[in-house]
């Protein structure tokens, strides 16, 4: 079932880019302490966390 689940180099690089951007925005949001900071923290943190989990547990196929 999961034999066809893998990351190609392009999707892996795109995932790394998304994780870095979301992590940077999460950190900026944390430091700004805006009125709706908690909602934005979730909006930036969830994609970063999912991306890191995908990079950790989904194999890369060349």
C-alpha positions as a Markdown table, in Angstrom:
| # | Residue | x | y | z |
|---|---|---|---|---|
| 1 | Unk | 0.0 | 0.0 | 0.0 |
| 2 | Unk | 2.7 | 2.5 | 0.9 |
| 3 | Unk | 5.2 | 1.3 | -1.7 |
| 4 | Unk | 4.2 | 4.1 | -4.0 |
| 5 | Unk | 4.5 | 6.8 | -1.3 |
| 6 | Unk | 7.9 | 8.6 | -1.7 |
| 7 | Unk | 9.3 | 12.0 | -2.3 |
| 8 | Unk | 11.1 | 12.9 | -5.5 |
| 9 | Unk | 14.0 | 15.3 | -5.3 |
| 10 | Unk | 11.8 | 18.2 | -6.6 |
| 11 | Unk | 9.1 | 17.6 | -4.0 |
| 12 | Unk | 11.7 | 17.1 | -1.3 |
| 13 | Unk | 13.3 | 20.4 | -2.2 |
| 14 | Unk | 9.9 | 22.1 | -2.3 |
| 15 | Unk | 9.0 | 20.7 | 1.1 |
| 16 | Unk | 12.3 | 22.0 | 2.6 |
| 17 | Unk | 11.6 | 25.4 | 1.2 |
| 18 | Unk | 8.0 | 25.5 | 2.6 |
| 19 | Unk | 9.3 | 24.3 | 6.0 |
| 20 | Unk | 12.0 | 27.0 | 6.1 |
| 21 | Unk | 9.6 | 29.8 | 5.1 |
| 22 | Unk | 6.9 | 28.7 | 7.6 |
| 23 | Unk | 9.4 | 28.3 | 10.3 |
| 24 | Unk | 10.8 | 31.8 | 9.7 |
| 25 | Unk | 7.2 | 33.3 | 9.7 |
| 26 | Unk | 6.4 | 31.4 | 12.9 |
| 27 | Unk | 9.5 | 32.9 | 14.6 |
| 28 | Unk | 8.7 | 36.4 | 13.4 |
| 29 | Unk | 5.1 | 36.0 | 14.6 |
| 30 | Unk | 6.3 | 34.8 | 18.0 |
| 31 | Unk | 8.5 | 37.8 | 18.4 |
| 32 | Unk | 5.9 | 40.4 | 17.2 |
| 33 | Unk | 3.3 | 39.5 | 19.8 |
| 34 | Unk | 0.4 | 40.7 | 17.6 |
| 35 | Unk | -3.2 | 40.6 | 18.7 |
| 36 | Unk | -4.0 | 37.5 | 16.6 |
| 37 | Unk | -0.6 | 35.9 | 17.2 |
| 38 | Unk | -1.9 | 32.5 | 18.4 |
| 39 | Unk | -4.0 | 31.9 | 15.3 |
| 40 | Unk | -1.0 | 32.8 | 13.0 |
| 41 | Unk | 1.3 | 30.6 | 15.1 |
| 42 | Unk | -1.0 | 27.7 | 14.3 |
| 43 | Unk | -1.2 | 28.6 | 10.6 |
| 44 | Unk | 2.5 | 28.7 | 10.3 |
| 45 | Unk | 3.4 | 25.9 | 12.7 |
| 46 | Unk | 1.2 | 23.2 | 11.4 |
| 47 | Unk | 2.6 | 23.2 | 7.8 |
| 48 | Unk | 6.1 | 23.4 | 9.2 |
| 49 | Unk | 5.5 | 20.4 | 11.5 |
| 50 | Unk | 3.8 | 18.3 | 8.8 |
| 51 | Unk | 6.6 | 19.1 | 6.4 |
| 52 | Unk | 9.3 | 18.1 | 8.9 |
| 53 | Unk | 7.4 | 14.8 | 9.6 |
| 54 | Unk | 7.2 | 14.1 | 5.9 |
| 55 | Unk | 10.9 | 14.8 | 5.4 |
| 56 | Unk | 11.7 | 12.5 | 8.4 |
| 57 | Unk | 9.5 | 9.5 | 7.6 |
| 58 | Unk | 8.7 | 9.5 | 3.8 |
| 59 | Unk | 11.6 | 8.0 | 1.8 |
| 60 | Unk | 13.3 | 9.9 | -1.0 |
| 61 | Unk | 13.4 | 8.1 | -4.4 |
| 62 | Unk | 15.8 | 9.2 | -7.1 |
